[in-house]
Amino acid sequence: MEAAGLSKFMRRIAFTVNHQIYFIEVDPETPLLWVLRDTLGMKGTKYGCGLGLCGACTVHLDGEARRSCQTPIGSVGAKKVTTIEGLSRNRNHPVQRTWIEEQVPQCGYCQSGQIMQAAAFLSANPQPTREQIDEAMKGNICRCGTYQRIRRAIERAAAESVTGGNAE
Amino acid sequence: MIAVSRRAFLKTSGETAAAFVLGFYLPLRGKKSGAVAGTSARVLQINAWLKISTDNQVTILVEKPELGQGSRTYTPMIIAEELEVDWSAIRVEQAPTIPAVYQGLRTGGSGGVVNTYASLRKVGAQAREMLIAAAAHEWNAKKADCKAESGAVIHVPTRRCLSYGELVEAASLLPLINPDEILLKQPKDFRVIGKSLPRTDVPSKVEGSAAFGMDVRVPGMLFAVIARCPYFGGKLATVNSVAARAVPGVRAVFPVPPLARHYNTAGGVAVVADSTWTAIQGRKKLVLHWEKESGGSENTEALHDLVAKKAAGSPTFIAIDRGDALEVLSGSAKTVEACYESPFQAHATMEPMNTTVHVREREIEVWSPTQFADEVQSEIAKLSGFPLDKVIVHMALSGGSFGRRYQWDYAAEAWQVAKEIKKPVQLVWTREDDMQHDFYRPYNYQHLRGAFDDDGNLAAVSTRVVTTPIARTNLYTSFRESPETLSDPATTAALEWYGGDMAPYSVPNCRLDYSPAESVVPRSWWRSVASSYTVFAKECFIDELAYARGRDALQFRLDLLTAKTPEAARLHAVLELAAKGSGWGEPLPKGCGRGIACCPGDSCSAQVAEVRVTEDGTVQVLRVVSAVDCGLAIHPNGVRAMTEGAINFALTAVLTGEITIKDGAVEQSNFHDYEVLRIHQAPEIEVHIVPSLEEPSGVGELGAMLLPAAVANAVFAATGVRVRRLPIKPELFKHSKG
């Protein structure tokens, strides 16, 4: 069912990113990563490896962490996409707050993916052990070596969710 | 003896003090250089680094590239300290690439903060004094009766007060005060420097708005990738691009010639398209044939044989010769010797190389994540024939660098592509491009021999360093001309063997000599450069010597640091600090061990690593305790962050990282076969900073120098197996019991 005026590769696709519906014309094989970055101009999601090995492109699909470089746009369907831009207003997601408190980022390139991975993980497992944190985060590479701070930031977010933290 | 440090080299090649150019930015001074949106406030520039608005916003221009090391926080702190303004009032902006004004548009050698410390204090002090002068003039008062405080000038006798915003217009029209005549603050009076203030770039990096080179977007831009010749020194034989051109969205396909040694680009075929993904798809459809040149026969096994042979032959030059080490060695009954080897390493920055270029009729605009913006500008000017001031370079944030972005090959390639297209083009390197066309840490091999005298004192150490020298392929101007430079120890010192000197250990007879080995693989600086392997060999060998004498590894080092020099004393202190923090000497479970290492320099540091070696030969680094004496720590949390990062970075090279060559091409291509450290492998890290008011010194690379030896020595303590080749392979433990 080829749409008029489109090449045989292109399809009209509608999908939801950060509560907004977008209509685009694109090859359905195009990874969500490149649709976000090059078609929609949402550049917070990063390209790191293109093979799902580094986690820099992590987004949420219906709240679950997914590698957007391994997610063809044609497979997204009705699933709701959340990117770093849509994780919170004013950087106030608990993970973003503790990321700032622990001064995690150095170069920062991997951190969108780290934060999206950590946010999805904590919503599924709000009180993780150190081992569970490592297990959940080991698909996300940080070459600057901020791992110790990432652990602390996740533990702090978990602790603050019990105490109520400084949530506003 | 040659005493050329890499820092000295970097200083002489461009890191000169910026103070004397403070007045050069006259065109903008005193003029309105902008407006504050939504207000009637005006912005005025006091000197090249400072803009102050009439409503009291202070903007500091940062000339250093931000690679993750904190330039956009730590360098403005230095200015803010002398300016006497509250940190919360500061905004930060990247300075334009105008080398005549800003001489620090690059960073390297851990010098981003420390090389600008002296000059940026003067920048802040100059502005402060001019604001005071303006206030004194306004009040018809004596300058001596006025003082600056929290963004305002106060007339002390009358308590009158004018804010910087009220004074900036008058101050920016005053003649510039010579900053060398201004009294700077005493370190004991610092209120900003020495505080772990929140980094200015962190909020943007947790909300995804920080713009890296890959995030540059310009209206009408296209995206490009290049299919590069995989064989170093090889070239394109034929290409069929029919299928590539047929991919919807592909706009152009054309060959890109390799640029010679000066740039060291591989050359290949460019595919330009509407989007990054389309360009990558187009590239997949190219039918390419490459021609190997003589380098096409290179492989890692042969390189190993070559360096081992060179280590046994005559050296090309003798770099250090104190006493007569060879004589003592040949006459000694008690000698120890060992060879250490480590392979090529990739930088593998998380953001692959990229640059966006727009070639217009009379002007070229460049957006590049670079460690070396002024060189990107001058090289593109040279290549294009455009005047320097018609090449506008915007420094984008870099997603890691570690020495990689000191090269400008990727910017030159982007210009090659953009000049064929009338639109702005972003050249993107895929991970595979980045892994296979890096400038790698040199392959290296070291042979160390030591001798004790009859009383059991260490009498002589001889070190042979063999590397595939950086000098042959590095893009740096002074080192391109080879091989002549290789016979000049002063020139090669910094690049090939720096860090190998035994001093300040008291060893009466010391020799260090060097031989280069040929390779077609491009090489360059990699976080801590030569020290990343020379300190590994030296500090492992010290451990072997201690063991040969049945001595404790810490005490053996302390006893060698008896020279009455500041460096020996500082090293002594950091060793004891790290040992104390680590519980040195306390028992550990079976299969676990501690190892220690230290390294002198402008910054002195010691590390103790604690490891466990599992039954299957997996080395787990559990904990690293680091003691750092970097003089005055401008931002203590930044010192900790850099140390943690350097330790994690070096762990990749110790545990898994290895670039191997087959048929003149890199065998690895992505993170599945060049495995970098992941969170579950990351140790606990403790950083102890020695309190100091001495001049600050760099820390970006420090942790990376020490880590390999600390871990290798810990592995020996745990298993009795010596690690002499990196990365550590499980097979090493096959014939030993844990």
Interface residues (C-beta under 8 A of the other chain):
Chain A: S7 F9 M10 D27 T30 P31 W34 R37 D38 T39 G41 M42 K43 G44 T45 K46 Y47 G48 C49 G50 L51 L53 C54 A56 T83 I84 E85 R91 Q96 W99 I100 Q103 V104 P105 Q106 C107 G108 Y109 C110 Q111 S112 I115 I133 D134 E135 M137 K138 G139 N140 I141 C142 R143 C144 G145 T146 Y147 Q148 R149 I150 R151
Chain B: L67 G68 Q69 G70 S196 P198 R199 D201 V202 P203 S204 K205 V206 E207 G208 S209 A210 A211 F212 M214 D215 R217 F223 P248 D274 S275 T276 W277 I280 A348 T349 M350 E351 P352 L397 S398 G399 G400 S401 F402 V428 T430 R431 N637 A641 E644 G645 A646 I647 N648 F649 L651 N670 F671 H672 V676 L677 R678 I679 H680 A682 E684 I685
